[in-house]
Amino acid sequence: MKHLRSVLILFILVLSGCDSFEKKFYNAIDEGQVNAIKNKNDNRFDLGAITNFTWDSVLVIRGNESVPVFSEQIENDLKRPTTDLPVDKDRFYFLQHDKSIIIKELDSRVQQGKPAYDIELCLIDSTQHRSWLSRSECKFRLMSNSGTIGDGTVFLFPPCNTTVVPDSLKIFK
């Protein structure tokens, strides 16, 4: 019985830790939006600060609400086999120094009535982008397109060649 109780406690701890990345991610997004709106200024969001493992770069695949993202589409950038991304899910592929991958999958908040997020990518030139972001590029400039906390979209801009001028985008008015 004592062994069964230990196994049960371990199982509960594993399950409760499974979504800690998701909780940390969305809490940081929400807090960043609140600060950006209250201060009427952009804010900073460091993806590395909410991970409890080492990684060198990340590939973020955003799902949608109507069809899955098929593995073939993901594998084009990932350069290794993976699975389809289900509807209403987002997936982060963290590449470690030894070339292994840590995968974190989140529930999309689009259907939950909470602020969505969008991660911009680094441009190679005016028509192409890089899908992978280095760890240093994941210290994002966070901006909200809403003046109301809990609404709109939170945009994460990496510190790379992606130039952001709010007046030119017309989404911050």
C-alpha positions as CSV (number, residue, x, y, z in Angstrom):
1,M,0.0,0.0,0.0
2,K,2.8,2.4,0.9
3,H,4.4,1.7,-2.5
4,L,1.1,2.4,-4.3
5,R,0.7,5.7,-2.5
6,S,4.3,6.7,-3.5
7,V,3.5,5.8,-7.1
8,L,0.3,7.8,-7.0
9,I,2.0,10.9,-5.5
10,L,4.7,10.7,-8.2
11,F,2.0,10.3,-10.9
12,I,0.2,13.4,-9.6
13,L,3.4,15.4,-9.5
14,V,4.3,14.4,-13.1
15,L,0.8,15.4,-14.3
16,S,0.8,18.7,-12.4
17,G,4.2,19.6,-13.9
18,C,3.2,18.8,-17.4
19,D,1.4,22.0,-18.1
20,S,3.8,24.3,-16.1
21,F,5.3,25.7,-19.3
22,E,1.8,26.5,-20.6
23,K,0.9,28.2,-17.3
24,K,4.2,30.2,-17.2
25,F,3.9,31.2,-20.8
26,Y,0.3,32.5,-20.6
27,N,0.9,34.1,-17.2
28,A,3.8,36.0,-18.7
29,I,1.8,37.0,-21.8
30,D,-1.1,38.2,-19.6
31,E,1.2,40.1,-17.2
32,G,3.1,41.7,-20.2
33,Q,-0.2,42.8,-21.7
34,V,-1.3,44.4,-18.4
35,N,2.0,46.2,-18.1
36,A,2.0,47.4,-21.7
37,I,-1.5,48.8,-21.4
38,K,-1.1,50.4,-18.0
39,N,2.3,51.9,-18.9
40,K,1.0,52.8,-22.5
41,N,4.3,51.4,-23.7
42,D,5.7,48.1,-25.0
43,N,7.1,45.6,-22.6
44,R,9.7,42.8,-22.6
45,F,9.0,39.0,-22.7
46,D,11.9,36.6,-22.3
47,L,11.0,33.1,-23.4
48,G,14.2,31.7,-21.8
49,A,13.1,33.0,-18.4
50,I,10.1,30.7,-18.3
51,T,11.8,27.5,-19.3
52,N,13.4,25.2,-16.8
53,F,15.7,23.5,-19.3
54,T,18.6,24.6,-21.6
55,W,18.0,25.3,-25.3
56,D,19.7,27.1,-28.1
57,S,16.8,27.9,-30.5
58,V,13.1,27.3,-30.9
59,L,10.6,26.6,-33.7
60,V,7.0,27.7,-32.9
61,I,4.2,26.2,-34.8
62,R,0.9,27.9,-34.4
63,G,-2.2,25.8,-35.0
64,N,-5.6,27.0,-36.0
65,E,-9.2,26.4,-35.1
66,S,-10.4,24.5,-38.2
67,V,-7.8,22.1,-39.5
68,P,-4.7,20.4,-38.1
69,V,-1.2,21.4,-39.2
70,F,0.1,18.3,-41.0
71,S,3.4,16.8,-40.0
72,E,4.8,17.3,-43.6
73,Q,4.4,21.1,-43.2
74,I,6.2,21.1,-39.8
75,E,8.9,18.7,-41.0
76,N,9.9,21.1,-43.7
77,D,11.3,23.5,-41.0
78,L,12.0,20.9,-38.3
79,K,14.1,18.7,-40.5
80,R,13.0,15.5,-38.6
81,P,9.9,13.5,-38.2
82,T,7.0,14.7,-36.1
83,T,3.3,14.3,-35.7
84,D,0.4,16.4,-36.9
85,L,-0.5,19.4,-34.7
86,P,-4.1,19.0,-33.6
87,V,-6.7,21.8,-34.0
88,D,-6.5,24.5,-31.3
89,K,-2.9,23.6,-30.3
90,D,0.4,25.4,-30.6
91,R,3.7,23.6,-30.4
92,F,7.2,24.8,-29.4
93,Y,10.2,22.7,-30.5
94,F,13.2,23.6,-28.4
95,L,16.5,22.6,-29.9
96,Q,19.2,21.8,-27.4
97,H,22.9,22.0,-27.8
98,D,23.2,18.2,-28.4
99,K,20.6,18.6,-31.2
100,S,17.9,16.8,-29.2
101,I,14.4,18.4,-29.2
102,I,12.1,19.2,-26.2
103,I,8.5,19.6,-27.3
104,K,6.0,21.7,-25.5
105,E,2.4,21.8,-26.7
106,L,-0.1,24.4,-25.5
107,D,-3.8,24.8,-25.8
108,S,-4.6,27.8,-28.1
109,R,-6.5,30.5,-26.3
110,V,-8.3,31.8,-29.4
111,Q,-11.5,30.0,-28.6
112,Q,-11.2,30.8,-24.9
113,G,-12.0,34.5,-25.1
114,K,-8.5,35.5,-23.9
115,P,-5.9,37.5,-25.6
116,A,-4.2,35.7,-28.5
117,Y,-0.5,35.9,-29.1
118,D,1.5,36.2,-32.3
119,I,5.2,35.6,-32.6
120,E,6.9,37.5,-35.4
121,L,9.8,35.9,-37.3
122,C,13.1,37.3,-38.3
123,L,13.3,38.4,-42.0
124,I,16.0,37.1,-44.3
125,D,15.0,39.7,-46.9
126,S,11.7,41.4,-48.0
127,T,10.0,38.1,-49.0
128,Q,11.6,35.4,-46.8
129,H,11.8,34.7,-43.1
130,R,13.7,32.3,-40.8
131,S,11.4,29.9,-38.9
132,W,13.8,29.2,-36.1
133,L,14.6,31.8,-33.5
134,S,17.8,31.7,-31.4
135,R,17.5,31.9,-27.6
136,S,18.8,35.5,-27.7
137,E,16.2,36.4,-30.3
138,C,13.5,35.2,-27.8
139,K,13.8,38.3,-25.7
140,F,10.8,39.8,-27.3
141,R,9.4,43.3,-27.5
142,L,5.8,42.7,-26.3
143,M,3.0,45.0,-27.6
144,S,-0.8,44.8,-27.4
145,N,-3.1,46.0,-30.1
146,S,-5.8,46.6,-27.5
147,G,-6.3,49.3,-24.8
148,T,-8.4,46.8,-22.8
149,I,-6.8,44.2,-20.6
150,G,-7.8,40.7,-21.6
151,D,-8.7,41.7,-25.2
152,G,-7.0,41.8,-28.6
153,T,-3.7,40.2,-29.6
154,V,-0.3,40.3,-27.9
155,F,2.5,40.6,-30.4
156,L,6.0,39.4,-29.7
157,F,8.7,41.0,-31.8
158,P,12.2,39.4,-31.7
159,P,15.3,41.7,-31.6
160,C,16.5,40.9,-35.1
161,N,16.1,42.5,-38.5
162,T,12.3,42.6,-38.2
163,T,11.6,46.3,-38.1
164,V,8.4,47.4,-36.3
165,V,6.9,50.8,-36.7
166,P,3.5,50.8,-35.1
167,D,2.2,53.6,-37.4
168,S,3.0,51.6,-40.5
169,L,1.2,48.4,-39.2
170,K,-2.1,50.2,-38.3
171,I,-2.8,47.5,-35.7
172,F,-1.9,49.6,-32.7
173,K,-4.4,52.4,-33.2
